[in-house]
């Protein structure tokens, strides 16, 4: 997965895409928004924490999830 401090969950022709802010191509594509959010949460957590921006089907940001870095 991408090593980013923020990622976006966006609508995709095959479901929902997880994207890095600078990338045009999806990091991954998932059939449901929930699965894309879970994948984004894991990727950001593993990258040391950051934010996951969840878009609605219209493209507007509908939620912003702060992911804490792993403890240790």
PDB file of N, CA, C, O and CB in Angstrom:
ATOM      1  N   UNK A   1       0.838  -1.190   0.000  1.00  0.00           N
ATOM      2  CA  UNK A   1       0.000   0.000   0.000  1.00  0.00           C
ATOM      3  C   UNK A   1       0.880   1.250   0.000  1.00  0.00           C
ATOM      4  O   UNK A   1       2.075   1.199   0.292  1.00  0.00           O
ATOM      5  CB  UNK A   1      -0.952   0.001   1.221  1.00  0.00           C
ATOM      6  N   UNK A   2       0.262   2.339  -0.329  1.00  0.00           N
ATOM      7  CA  UNK A   2       0.987   3.601  -0.413  1.00  0.00           C
ATOM      8  C   UNK A   2       1.432   4.055   0.974  1.00  0.00           C
ATOM      9  O   UNK A   2       0.748   3.806   1.966  1.00  0.00           O
ATOM     10  CB  UNK A   2       0.116   4.679  -1.075  1.00  0.00           C
ATOM     11  N   UNK A   3       2.555   4.705   1.033  1.00  0.00           N
ATOM     12  CA  UNK A   3       3.064   5.250   2.278  1.00  0.00           C
ATOM     13  C   UNK A   3       2.691   6.725   2.329  1.00  0.00           C
ATOM     14  O   UNK A   3       3.490   7.583   1.955  1.00  0.00           O
ATOM     15  CB  UNK A   3       4.609   5.048   2.403  1.00  0.00           C
ATOM     16  N   UNK A   4       1.466   7.023   2.796  1.00  0.00           N
ATOM     17  CA  UNK A   4       0.967   8.394   2.770  1.00  0.00           C
ATOM     18  C   UNK A   4       0.378   8.755   4.119  1.00  0.00           C
ATOM     19  O   UNK A   4      -0.088   7.884   4.854  1.00  0.00           O
ATOM     20  CB  UNK A   4      -0.080   8.576   1.660  1.00  0.00           C
ATOM     21  N   UNK A   5       0.397  10.039   4.444  1.00  0.00           N
ATOM     22  CA  UNK A   5      -0.213  10.534   5.670  1.00  0.00           C
ATOM     23  C   UNK A   5      -1.703  10.773   5.503  1.00  0.00           C
ATOM     24  O   UNK A   5      -2.424  10.931   6.489  1.00  0.00           O
ATOM     25  CB  UNK A   5       0.465  11.810   6.110  1.00  0.00           C
ATOM     26  N   UNK A   6      -2.167  10.800   4.265  1.00  0.00           N
ATOM     27  CA  UNK A   6      -3.599  10.896   4.015  1.00  0.00           C
ATOM     28  C   UNK A   6      -3.942  10.098   2.775  1.00  0.00           C
ATOM     29  O   UNK A   6      -3.129   9.945   1.864  1.00  0.00           O
ATOM     30  CB  UNK A   6      -4.040  12.369   3.859  1.00  0.00           C
ATOM     31  N   UNK A   7      -5.165   9.591   2.759  1.00  0.00           N
ATOM     32  CA  UNK A   7      -5.659   8.835   1.614  1.00  0.00           C
ATOM     33  C   UNK A   7      -7.120   9.200   1.416  1.00  0.00           C
ATOM     34  O   UNK A   7      -7.764   9.747   2.311  1.00  0.00           O
ATOM     35  CB  UNK A   7      -5.481   7.290   1.819  1.00  0.00           C
ATOM     36  N   UNK A   8      -7.636   8.887   0.224  1.00  0.00           N
ATOM     37  CA  UNK A   8      -9.012   9.205  -0.123  1.00  0.00           C
ATOM     38  C   UNK A   8      -9.752   7.940  -0.530  1.00  0.00           C
ATOM     39  O   UNK A   8      -9.205   7.086  -1.227  1.00  0.00           O
ATOM     40  CB  UNK A   8      -9.063  10.245  -1.252  1.00  0.00           C
ATOM     41  N   UNK A   9     -11.007   7.826  -0.086  1.00  0.00           N
ATOM     42  CA  UNK A   9     -11.919   6.794  -0.559  1.00  0.00           C
ATOM     43  C   UNK A   9     -12.873   7.491  -1.513  1.00  0.00           C
ATOM     44  O   UNK A   9     -13.625   8.379  -1.111  1.00  0.00           O
ATOM     45  CB  UNK A   9     -12.689   6.075   0.632  1.00  0.00           C
ATOM     46  N   UNK A  10     -12.842   7.089  -2.783  1.00  0.00           N
ATOM     47  CA  UNK A  10     -13.621   7.765  -3.818  1.00  0.00           C
ATOM     48  C   UNK A  10     -14.442   6.767  -4.628  1.00  0.00           C
ATOM     49  O   UNK A  10     -14.090   5.590  -4.708  1.00  0.00           O
ATOM     50  CB  UNK A  10     -12.699   8.562  -4.744  1.00  0.00           C
ATOM     51  N   UNK A  11     -15.534   7.234  -5.229  1.00  0.00           N
ATOM     52  CA  UNK A  11     -16.307   6.347  -6.103  1.00  0.00           C
ATOM     53  C   UNK A  11     -15.453   5.879  -7.280  1.00  0.00           C
ATOM     54  O   UNK A  11     -14.589   6.609  -7.765  1.00  0.00           O
ATOM     55  CB  UNK A  11     -17.577   7.063  -6.616  1.00  0.00           C
ATOM     56  N   UNK A  12     -15.705   4.663  -7.725  1.00  0.00           N
ATOM     57  CA  UNK A  12     -14.957   4.063  -8.831  1.00  0.00           C
ATOM     58  C   UNK A  12     -15.940   3.239  -9.647  1.00  0.00           C
ATOM     59  O   UNK A  12     -16.942   2.766  -9.111  1.00  0.00           O
ATOM     60  CB  UNK A  12     -13.755   3.180  -8.316  1.00  0.00           C
ATOM     61  N   UNK A  13     -15.675   3.062 -10.913  1.00  0.00           N
ATOM     62  CA  UNK A  13     -16.600   2.318 -11.775  1.00  0.00           C
ATOM     63  C   UNK A  13     -16.818   0.880 -11.304  1.00  0.00           C
ATOM     64  O   UNK A  13     -17.832   0.265 -11.635  1.00  0.00           O
ATOM     65  CB  UNK A  13     -16.081   2.309 -13.200  1.00  0.00           C
ATOM     66  N   UNK A  14     -15.875   0.348 -10.538  1.00  0.00           N
ATOM     67  CA  UNK A  14     -15.993  -1.019 -10.024  1.00  0.00           C
ATOM     68  C   UNK A  14     -16.321  -1.054  -8.539  1.00  0.00           C
ATOM     69  O   UNK A  14     -16.198  -2.105  -7.910  1.00  0.00           O
ATOM     70  CB  UNK A  14     -14.711  -1.780 -10.277  1.00  0.00           C
ATOM     71  N   UNK A  15     -16.735   0.069  -7.967  1.00  0.00           N
ATOM     72  CA  UNK A  15     -17.077   0.124  -6.547  1.00  0.00           C
ATOM     73  C   UNK A  15     -16.513   1.374  -5.906  1.00  0.00           C
ATOM     74  O   UNK A  15     -16.966   2.487  -6.175  1.00  0.00           O
ATOM     75  CB  UNK A  15     -16.562  -1.115  -5.819  1.00  0.00           C
ATOM     76  N   UNK A  16     -15.508   1.174  -5.045  1.00  0.00           N
ATOM     77  CA  UNK A  16     -14.876   2.283  -4.322  1.00  0.00           C
ATOM     78  C   UNK A  16     -13.367   2.128  -4.379  1.00  0.00           C
ATOM     79  O   UNK A  16     -12.840   1.030  -4.203  1.00  0.00           O
ATOM     80  CB  UNK A  16     -15.360   2.338  -2.848  1.00  0.00           C
ATOM     81  N   UNK A  17     -12.674   3.235  -4.626  1.00  0.00           N
ATOM     82  CA  UNK A  17     -11.216   3.220  -4.758  1.00  0.00           C
ATOM     83  C   UNK A  17     -10.557   3.854  -3.544  1.00  0.00           C
ATOM     84  O   UNK A  17     -11.089   4.788  -2.944  1.00  0.00           O
ATOM     85  CB  UNK A  17     -10.781   3.950  -6.033  1.00  0.00           C
ATOM     86  N   UNK A  18      -9.412   3.337  -3.202  1.00  0.00           N
ATOM     87  CA  UNK A  18      -8.539   3.940  -2.201  1.00  0.00           C
ATOM     88  C   UNK A  18      -7.405   4.591  -2.974  1.00  0.00           C
ATOM     89  O   UNK A  18      -6.687   3.931  -3.725  1.00  0.00           O
ATOM     90  CB  UNK A  18      -8.004   2.875  -1.146  1.00  0.00           C
ATOM     91  N   UNK A  19      -7.252   5.907  -2.779  1.00  0.00           N
ATOM     92  CA  UNK A  19      -6.244   6.656  -3.539  1.00  0.00           C
ATOM     93  C   UNK A  19      -5.354   7.475  -2.619  1.00  0.00           C
ATOM     94  O   UNK A  19      -5.790   7.971  -1.580  1.00  0.00           O
ATOM     95  CB  UNK A  19      -6.917   7.572  -4.560  1.00  0.00           C
ATOM     96  N   UNK A  20      -4.090   7.604  -3.026  1.00  0.00           N
ATOM     97  CA  UNK A  20      -3.175   8.549  -2.390  1.00  0.00           C
ATOM     98  C   UNK A  20      -3.491   9.926  -2.958  1.00  0.00           C
ATOM     99  O   UNK A  20      -3.967  10.013  -4.090  1.00  0.00           O
ATOM    100  CB  UNK A  20      -1.660   8.155  -2.629  1.00  0.00           C
ATOM    101  N   UNK A  21      -3.245  11.007  -2.218  1.00  0.00           N
ATOM    102  CA  UNK A  21      -3.602  12.343  -2.701  1.00  0.00           C
ATOM    103  C   UNK A  21      -2.951  12.723  -4.027  1.00  0.00           C
ATOM    104  O   UNK A  21      -3.551  13.451  -4.818  1.00  0.00           O
ATOM    105  CB  UNK A  21      -3.230  13.355  -1.673  1.00  0.00           C
ATOM    106  N   UNK A  22      -1.751  12.250  -4.281  1.00  0.00           N
ATOM    107  CA  UNK A  22      -1.050  12.649  -5.498  1.00  0.00           C
ATOM    108  C   UNK A  22      -1.232  11.661  -6.646  1.00  0.00           C
ATOM    109  O   UNK A  22      -0.791  11.914  -7.767  1.00  0.00           O
ATOM    110  CB  UNK A  22       0.414  12.813  -5.209  1.00  0.00           C
ATOM    111  N   UNK A  23      -1.887  10.529  -6.358  1.00  0.00           N
ATOM    112  CA  UNK A  23      -1.971   9.495  -7.383  1.00  0.00           C
ATOM    113  C   UNK A  23      -3.266   9.513  -8.160  1.00  0.00           C
ATOM    114  O   UNK A  23      -4.340   9.715  -7.594  1.00  0.00           O
ATOM    115  CB  UNK A  23      -1.798   8.162  -6.763  1.00  0.00           C
ATOM    116  N   UNK A  24      -3.163   9.300  -9.461  1.00  0.00           N
ATOM    117  CA  UNK A  24      -4.347   9.174 -10.304  1.00  0.00           C
ATOM    118  C   UNK A  24      -4.893   7.748 -10.245  1.00  0.00           C
ATOM    119  O   UNK A  24      -6.104   7.539 -10.180  1.00  0.00           O
ATOM    120  CB  UNK A  24      -4.019   9.563 -11.757  1.00  0.00           C
ATOM    121  N   UNK A  25      -3.992   6.780 -10.268  1.00  0.00           N
ATOM    122  CA  UNK A  25      -4.418   5.380 -10.229  1.00  0.00           C
ATOM    123  C   UNK A  25      -4.731   4.981  -8.790  1.00  0.00           C
ATOM    124  O   UNK A  25      -4.021   5.381  -7.868  1.00  0.00           O
ATOM    125  CB  UNK A  25      -3.326   4.452 -10.828  1.00  0.00           C
ATOM    126  N   UNK A  26      -5.780   4.201  -8.594  1.00  0.00           N
ATOM    127  CA  UNK A  26      -6.109   3.743  -7.239  1.00  0.00           C
ATOM    128  C   UNK A  26      -5.024   2.845  -6.665  1.00  0.00           C
ATOM    129  O   UNK A  26      -4.370   2.094  -7.388  1.00  0.00           O
ATOM    130  CB  UNK A  26      -7.438   3.003  -7.241  1.00  0.00           C
ATOM    131  N   UNK A  27      -4.849   2.936  -5.365  1.00  0.00           N
ATOM    132  CA  UNK A  27      -3.975   2.015  -4.645  1.00  0.00           C
ATOM    133  C   UNK A  27      -4.653   0.646  -4.622  1.00  0.00           C
ATOM    134  O   UNK A  27      -4.002  -0.389  -4.765  1.00  0.00           O
ATOM    135  CB  UNK A  27      -3.674   2.528  -3.187  1.00  0.00           C
ATOM    136  N   UNK A  28      -5.987   0.664  -4.438  1.00  0.00           N
ATOM    137  CA  UNK A  28      -6.789  -0.557  -4.460  1.00  0.00           C
ATOM    138  C   UNK A  28      -8.236  -0.189  -4.771  1.00  0.00           C
ATOM    139  O   UNK A  28      -8.648   0.959  -4.598  1.00  0.00           O
ATOM    140  CB  UNK A  28      -6.688  -1.322  -3.103  1.00  0.00           C
ATOM    141  N   UNK A  29      -9.003  -1.178  -5.231  1.00  0.00           N
ATOM    142  CA  UNK A  29     -10.425  -0.992  -5.538  1.00  0.00           C
ATOM    143  C   UNK A  29     -11.203  -2.062  -4.778  1.00  0.00           C
ATOM    144  O   UNK A  29     -10.785  -3.218  -4.707  1.00  0.00           O
ATOM    145  CB  UNK A  29     -10.704  -1.076  -7.096  1.00  0.00           C
ATOM    146  N   UNK A  30     -12.337  -1.660  -4.212  1.00  0.00           N
ATOM    147  CA  UNK A  30     -13.139  -2.537  -3.359  1.00  0.00           C
ATOM    148  C   UNK A  30     -14.607  -2.476  -3.772  1.00  0.00           C
ATOM    149  O   UNK A  30     -15.068  -1.439  -4.249  1.00  0.00           O
ATOM    150  CB  UNK A  30     -12.982  -2.147  -1.873  1.00  0.00           C
ATOM    151  N   UNK A  31     -15.346  -3.569  -3.595  1.00  0.00           N
ATOM    152  CA  UNK A  31     -16.747  -3.569  -3.997  1.00  0.00           C
ATOM    153  C   UNK A  31     -17.626  -2.646  -3.148  1.00  0.00           C
ATOM    154  O   UNK A  31     -18.630  -2.128  -3.637  1.00  0.00           O
ATOM    155  CB  UNK A  31     -17.284  -4.968  -3.930  1.00  0.00           C
ATOM    156  N   UNK A  32     -17.254  -2.436  -1.879  1.00  0.00           N
ATOM    157  CA  UNK A  32     -18.062  -1.575  -1.012  1.00  0.00           C
ATOM    158  C   UNK A  32     -17.217  -0.444  -0.431  1.00  0.00           C
ATOM    159  O   UNK A  32     -15.994  -0.544  -0.323  1.00  0.00           O
ATOM    160  CB  UNK A  32     -18.698  -2.398   0.122  1.00  0.00           C
ATOM    161  N   UNK A  33     -17.901   0.624  -0.063  1.00  0.00           N
ATOM    162  CA  UNK A  33     -17.211   1.750   0.564  1.00  0.00           C
ATOM    163  C   UNK A  33     -16.611   1.322   1.905  1.00  0.00           C
ATOM    164  O   UNK A  33     -15.502   1.730   2.251  1.00  0.00           O
ATOM    165  CB  UNK A  33     -18.179   2.941   0.761  1.00  0.00           C
ATOM    166  N   UNK A  34     -17.334   0.513   2.642  1.00  0.00           N
ATOM    167  CA  UNK A  34     -16.845   0.037   3.947  1.00  0.00           C
ATOM    168  C   UNK A  34     -15.514  -0.695   3.804  1.00  0.00           C
ATOM    169  O   UNK A  34     -14.598  -0.478   4.597  1.00  0.00           O
ATOM    170  CB  UNK A  34     -17.884  -0.891   4.604  1.00  0.00           C
ATOM    171  N   UNK A  35     -15.400  -1.569   2.789  1.00  0.00           N
ATOM    172  CA  UNK A  35     -14.148  -2.300   2.576  1.00  0.00           C
ATOM    173  C   UNK A  35     -13.010  -1.351   2.206  1.00  0.00           C
ATOM    174  O   UNK A  35     -11.874  -1.545   2.640  1.00  0.00           O
ATOM    175  CB  UNK A  35     -14.327  -3.357   1.477  1.00  0.00           C
ATOM    176  N   UNK A  36     -13.305  -0.335   1.414  1.00  0.00           N
ATOM    177  CA  UNK A  36     -12.280   0.653   1.046  1.00  0.00           C
ATOM    178  C   UNK A  36     -11.840   1.452   2.270  1.00  0.00           C
ATOM    179  O   UNK A  36     -10.656   1.743   2.433  1.00  0.00           O
ATOM    180  CB  UNK A  36     -12.811   1.608  -0.049  1.00  0.00           C
ATOM    181  N   UNK A  37     -12.791   1.803   3.127  1.00  0.00           N
ATOM    182  CA  UNK A  37     -12.458   2.541   4.356  1.00  0.00           C
ATOM    183  C   UNK A  37     -11.574   1.678   5.253  1.00  0.00           C
ATOM    184  O   UNK A  37     -10.587   2.166   5.802  1.00  0.00           O
ATOM    185  CB  UNK A  37     -13.749   2.968   5.116  1.00  0.00           C
ATOM    186  N   UNK A  38     -11.916   0.420   5.404  1.00  0.00           N
ATOM    187  CA  UNK A  38     -11.109  -0.487   6.242  1.00  0.00           C
ATOM    188  C   UNK A  38      -9.695  -0.628   5.695  1.00  0.00           C
ATOM    189  O   UNK A  38      -8.733  -0.619   6.464  1.00  0.00           O
ATOM    190  CB  UNK A  38     -11.773  -1.873   6.334  1.00  0.00           C
ATOM    191  N   UNK A  39      -9.554  -0.759   4.382  1.00  0.00           N
ATOM    192  CA  UNK A  39      -8.226  -0.872   3.759  1.00  0.00           C
ATOM    193  C   UNK A  39      -7.438   0.417   3.958  1.00  0.00           C
ATOM    194  O   UNK A  39      -6.240   0.372   4.242  1.00  0.00           O
ATOM    195  CB  UNK A  39      -8.352  -1.193   2.249  1.00  0.00           C
ATOM    196  N   UNK A  40      -8.089   1.549   3.814  1.00  0.00           N
ATOM    197  CA  UNK A  40      -7.431   2.841   4.026  1.00  0.00           C
ATOM    198  C   UNK A  40      -6.987   3.020   5.464  1.00  0.00           C
ATOM    199  O   UNK A  40      -5.892   3.513   5.732  1.00  0.00           O
ATOM    200  CB  UNK A  40      -8.358   3.974   3.633  1.00  0.00           C
ATOM    201  N   UNK A  41      -7.842   2.618   6.381  1.00  0.00           N
ATOM    202  CA  UNK A  41      -7.505   2.718   7.808  1.00  0.00           C
ATOM    203  C   UNK A  41      -6.252   1.902   8.110  1.00  0.00           C
ATOM    204  O   UNK A  41      -5.341   2.382   8.785  1.00  0.00           O
ATOM    205  CB  UNK A  41      -8.687   2.232   8.689  1.00  0.00           C
ATOM    206  N   UNK A  42      -6.207   0.670   7.612  1.00  0.00           N
ATOM    207  CA  UNK A  42      -5.025  -0.184   7.841  1.00  0.00           C
ATOM    208  C   UNK A  42      -3.772   0.432   7.232  1.00  0.00           C
ATOM    209  O   UNK A  42      -2.720   0.464   7.870  1.00  0.00           O
ATOM    210  CB  UNK A  42      -5.252  -1.589   7.252  1.00  0.00           C
ATOM    211  N   UNK A  43      -3.882   0.924   5.991  1.00  0.00           N
ATOM    212  CA  UNK A  43      -2.713   1.490   5.307  1.00  0.00           C
ATOM    213  C   UNK A  43      -2.180   2.718   6.036  1.00  0.00           C
ATOM    214  O   UNK A  43      -0.968   2.869   6.191  1.00  0.00           O
ATOM    215  CB  UNK A  43      -3.068   1.856   3.863  1.00  0.00           C
ATOM    216  N   UNK A  44      -3.070   3.588   6.481  1.00  0.00           N
ATOM    217  CA  UNK A  44      -2.631   4.803   7.181  1.00  0.00           C
ATOM    218  C   UNK A  44      -2.059   4.450   8.544  1.00  0.00           C
ATOM    219  O   UNK A  44      -1.058   5.030   8.964  1.00  0.00           O
ATOM    220  CB  UNK A  44      -3.799   5.799   7.337  1.00  0.00           C
ATOM    221  N   UNK A  45      -2.675   3.516   9.231  1.00  0.00           N
ATOM    222  CA  UNK A  45      -2.159   3.070  10.532  1.00  0.00           C
ATOM    223  C   UNK A  45      -0.742   2.531  10.374  1.00  0.00           C
ATOM    224  O   UNK A  45       0.155   2.879  11.142  1.00  0.00           O
ATOM    225  CB  UNK A  45      -3.081   1.987  11.150  1.00  0.00           C
ATOM    226  N   UNK A  46      -0.549   1.671   9.363  1.00  0.00           N
ATOM    227  CA  UNK A  46       0.771   1.078   9.118  1.00  0.00           C
ATOM    228  C   UNK A  46       1.807   2.115   8.688  1.00  0.00           C
ATOM    229  O   UNK A  46       3.006   1.914   8.883  1.00  0.00           O
ATOM    230  CB  UNK A  46       0.665  -0.004   8.056  1.00  0.00           C
ATOM    231  N   UNK A  47       1.344   3.232   8.098  1.00  0.00           N
ATOM    232  CA  UNK A  47       2.251   4.295   7.645  1.00  0.00           C
ATOM    233  C   UNK A  47       2.579   5.283   8.768  1.00  0.00           C
ATOM    234  O   UNK A  47       3.335   6.232   8.561  1.00  0.00           O
ATOM    235  CB  UNK A  47       1.631   5.045   6.462  1.00  0.00           C
ATOM    236  N   UNK A  48       2.012   5.060   9.950  1.00  0.00           N
ATOM    237  CA  UNK A  48       2.341   5.930  11.074  1.00  0.00           C
ATOM    238  C   UNK A  48       1.250   6.926  11.435  1.00  0.00           C
ATOM    239  O   UNK A  48       1.506   7.873  12.178  1.00  0.00           O
ATOM    240  CB  UNK A  48       3.586   6.670  10.772  1.00  0.00           C
ATOM    241  N   UNK A  49       0.046   6.732  10.928  1.00  0.00           N
ATOM    242  CA  UNK A  49      -1.068   7.605  11.265  1.00  0.00           C
ATOM    243  C   UNK A  49      -1.283   8.684  10.225  1.00  0.00           C
ATOM    244  O   UNK A  49      -0.397   8.974   9.421  1.00  0.00           O
ATOM    245  CB  UNK A  49      -0.844   8.235  12.610  1.00  0.00           C
ATOM    246  N   UNK A  50      -2.461   9.273  10.245  1.00  0.00           N
ATOM    247  CA  UNK A  50      -2.812  10.328   9.297  1.00  0.00           C
ATOM    248  C   UNK A  50      -4.318  10.453   9.179  1.00  0.00           C
ATOM    249  O   UNK A  50      -5.044  10.183  10.135  1.00  0.00           O
ATOM    250  CB  UNK A  50      -2.194  10.053   7.924  1.00  0.00           C
ATOM    251  N   UNK A  51      -4.795  10.866   7.997  1.00  0.00           N
ATOM    252  CA  UNK A  51      -6.220  11.091   7.810  1.00  0.00           C
ATOM    253  C   UNK A  51      -6.745  10.354   6.589  1.00  0.00           C
ATOM    254  O   UNK A  51      -6.075  10.232   5.563  1.00  0.00           O
ATOM    255  CB  UNK A  51      -6.506  12.575   7.683  1.00  0.00           C
ATOM    256  N   UNK A  52      -7.969   9.870   6.743  1.00  0.00           N
ATOM    257  CA  UNK A  52      -8.670   9.202   5.664  1.00  0.00           C
ATOM    258  C   UNK A  52      -9.867  10.074   5.299  1.00  0.00           C
ATOM    259  O   UNK A  52     -10.742  10.320   6.129  1.00  0.00           O
ATOM    260  CB  UNK A  52      -9.112   7.747   6.070  1.00  0.00           C
ATOM    261  N   UNK A  53      -9.897  10.535   4.060  1.00  0.00           N
ATOM    262  CA  UNK A  53     -10.987  11.390   3.577  1.00  0.00           C
ATOM    263  C   UNK A  53     -11.940  10.525   2.769  1.00  0.00           C
ATOM    264  O   UNK A  53     -11.551   9.931   1.764  1.00  0.00           O
ATOM    265  CB  UNK A  53     -10.445  12.588   2.716  1.00  0.00           C
ATOM    266  N   UNK A  54     -13.190  10.458   3.213  1.00  0.00           N
ATOM    267  CA  UNK A  54     -14.202   9.618   2.584  1.00  0.00           C
ATOM    268  C   UNK A  54     -15.127  10.499   1.754  1.00  0.00           C
ATOM    269  O   UNK A  54     -15.746  11.427   2.275  1.00  0.00           O
ATOM    270  CB  UNK A  54     -15.005   8.815   3.647  1.00  0.00           C
ATOM    271  N   UNK A  55     -15.217  10.204   0.470  1.00  0.00           N
ATOM    272  CA  UNK A  55     -16.046  10.979  -0.451  1.00  0.00           C
ATOM    273  C   UNK A  55     -17.401  10.311  -0.642  1.00  0.00           C
ATOM    274  O   UNK A  55     -17.519   9.088  -0.555  1.00  0.00           O
ATOM    275  CB  UNK A  55     -15.340  11.145  -1.806  1.00  0.00           C
ATOM    276  N   UNK A  56     -18.416  11.116  -0.900  1.00  0.00           N
ATOM    277  CA  UNK A  56     -19.734  10.612  -1.273  1.00  0.00           C
ATOM    278  C   UNK A  56     -19.729  10.278  -2.761  1.00  0.00           C
ATOM    279  O   UNK A  56     -18.769  10.596  -3.464  1.00  0.00           O
ATOM    280  CB  UNK A  56     -20.852  11.651  -0.938  1.00  0.00           C
ATOM    281  N   UNK A  57     -20.788   9.642  -3.245  1.00  0.00           N
ATOM    282  CA  UNK A  57     -20.891   9.342  -4.686  1.00  0.00           C
ATOM    283  C   UNK A  57     -20.792  10.613  -5.524  1.00  0.00           C
ATOM    284  O   UNK A  57     -20.323  10.572  -6.661  1.00  0.00           O
ATOM    285  CB  UNK A  57     -22.216   8.618  -4.993  1.00  0.00           C
ATOM    286  N   UNK A  58     -21.233  11.748  -4.964  1.00  0.00           N
ATOM    287  CA  UNK A  58     -21.182  13.033  -5.682  1.00  0.00           C
ATOM    288  C   UNK A  58     -19.762  13.573  -5.798  1.00  0.00           C
ATOM    289  O   UNK A  58     -19.509  14.499  -6.568  1.00  0.00           O
ATOM    290  CB  UNK A  58     -22.061  14.063  -4.979  1.00  0.00           C
ATOM    291  N   UNK A  59     -18.832  12.997  -5.035  1.00  0.00           N
ATOM    292  CA  UNK A  59     -17.445  13.452  -5.055  1.00  0.00           C
ATOM    293  C   UNK A  59     -17.092  14.357  -3.888  1.00  0.00           C
ATOM    294  O   UNK A  59     -15.913  14.590  -3.622  1.00  0.00           O
ATOM    295  CB  UNK A  59     -17.167  14.169  -6.335  1.00  0.00           C
ATOM    296  N   UNK A  60     -18.105  14.874  -3.184  1.00  0.00           N
ATOM    297  CA  UNK A  60     -17.842  15.744  -2.033  1.00  0.00           C
ATOM    298  C   UNK A  60     -17.304  14.921  -0.860  1.00  0.00           C
ATOM    299  O   UNK A  60     -17.673  13.760  -0.683  1.00  0.00           O
ATOM    300  CB  UNK A  60     -19.130  16.503  -1.614  1.00  0.00           C
ATOM    301  N   UNK A  61     -16.435  15.532  -0.071  1.00  0.00           N
ATOM    302  CA  UNK A  61     -15.931  14.861   1.126  1.00  0.00           C
ATOM    303  C   UNK A  61     -17.062  14.822   2.144  1.00  0.00           C
ATOM    304  O   UNK A  61     -17.615  15.861   2.503  1.00  0.00           O
ATOM    305  CB  UNK A  61     -14.663  15.589   1.711  1.00  0.00           C
ATOM    306  N   UNK A  62     -17.406  13.624   2.608  1.00  0.00           N
ATOM    307  CA  UNK A  62     -18.496  13.478   3.565  1.00  0.00           C
ATOM    308  C   UNK A  62     -18.013  13.123   4.967  1.00  0.00           C
ATOM    309  O   UNK A  62     -18.765  13.242   5.935  1.00  0.00           O
ATOM    310  CB  UNK A  62     -19.454  12.427   3.083  1.00  0.00           C
ATOM    311  N   UNK A  63     -16.758  12.686   5.075  1.00  0.00           N
ATOM    312  CA  UNK A  63     -16.237  12.303   6.384  1.00  0.00           C
ATOM    313  C   UNK A  63     -14.720  12.390   6.369  1.00  0.00           C
ATOM    314  O   UNK A  63     -14.080  12.178   5.339  1.00  0.00           O
ATOM    315  CB  UNK A  63     -16.699  10.877   6.771  1.00  0.00           C
ATOM    316  N   UNK A  64     -14.163  12.702   7.516  1.00  0.00           N
ATOM    317  CA  UNK A  64     -12.706  12.760   7.691  1.00  0.00           C
ATOM    318  C   UNK A  64     -12.386  11.955   8.939  1.00  0.00           C
ATOM    319  O   UNK A  64     -12.840  12.284  10.035  1.00  0.00           O
ATOM    320  CB  UNK A  64     -12.177  14.256   7.811  1.00  0.00           C
ATOM    321  N   UNK A  65     -11.603  10.899   8.765  1.00  0.00           N
ATOM    322  CA  UNK A  65     -11.277   9.992   9.865  1.00  0.00           C
ATOM    323  C   UNK A  65      -9.803  10.144  10.207  1.00  0.00           C
ATOM    324  O   UNK A  65      -8.938   9.952   9.353  1.00  0.00           O
ATOM    325  CB  UNK A  65     -11.611   8.514   9.497  1.00  0.00           C
ATOM    326  N   UNK A  66      -9.520  10.487  11.454  1.00  0.00           N
ATOM    327  CA  UNK A  66      -8.139  10.573  11.919  1.00  0.00           C
ATOM    328  C   UNK A  66      -7.718   9.200  12.417  1.00  0.00           C
ATOM    329  O   UNK A  66      -8.381   8.603  13.266  1.00  0.00           O
ATOM    330  CB  UNK A  66      -7.979  11.653  13.041  1.00  0.00           C
ATOM    331  N   UNK A  67      -6.609   8.707  11.881  1.00  0.00           N
ATOM    332  CA  UNK A  67      -6.086   7.397  12.237  1.00  0.00           C
ATOM    333  C   UNK A  67      -4.834   7.603  13.079  1.00  0.00           C
ATOM    334  O   UNK A  67      -3.880   8.249  12.648  1.00  0.00           O
ATOM    335  CB  UNK A  67      -5.780   6.539  10.966  1.00  0.00           C
ATOM    336  N   UNK A  68      -4.852   7.054  14.263  1.00  0.00           N
ATOM    337  CA  UNK A  68      -3.720   7.200  15.183  1.00  0.00           C
ATOM    338  C   UNK A  68      -2.575   6.281  14.778  1.00  0.00           C
ATOM    339  O   UNK A  68      -2.807   5.194  14.247  1.00  0.00           O
ATOM    340  CB  UNK A  68      -4.154   6.899  16.628  1.00  0.00           C
ATOM    341  N   UNK A  69      -1.340   6.713  15.027  1.00  0.00           N
ATOM    342  CA  UNK A  69      -0.200   5.835  14.725  1.00  0.00           C
ATOM    343  C   UNK A  69      -0.168   4.660  15.687  1.00  0.00           C
ATOM    344  O   UNK A  69      -0.743   4.737  16.773  1.00  0.00           O
ATOM    345  CB  UNK A  69       1.129   6.615  14.797  1.00  0.00           C
ATOM    346  N   UNK A  70       0.494   3.575  15.307  1.00  0.00           N
ATOM    347  CA  UNK A  70       0.593   2.432  16.221  1.00  0.00           C
ATOM    348  C   UNK A  70       1.365   2.831  17.471  1.00  0.00           C
ATOM    349  O   UNK A  70       2.273   3.661  17.427  1.00  0.00           O
ATOM    350  CB  UNK A  70       1.277   1.229  15.527  1.00  0.00           C
ATOM    351  N   UNK A  71       0.987   2.226  18.569  1.00  0.00           N
ATOM    352  CA  UNK A  71       1.714   2.489  19.825  1.00  0.00           C
ATOM    353  C   UNK A  71       2.914   1.572  19.907  1.00  0.00           C
ATOM    354  O   UNK A  71       2.893   0.438  19.428  1.00  0.00           O
ATOM    355  CB  UNK A  71       0.793   2.291  21.068  1.00  0.00           C
ATOM    356  N   UNK A  72       3.949   2.084  20.520  1.00  0.00           N
ATOM    357  CA  UNK A  72       5.080   1.182  20.678  1.00  0.00           C
ATOM    358  C   UNK A  72       6.289   1.910  20.844  1.00  0.00           C
ATOM    359  O   UNK A  72       7.355   1.311  20.993  1.00  0.00           O
ATOM    360  CB  UNK A  72       5.222   0.274  19.564  1.00  0.00           C
TER     361      UNK A  72
END
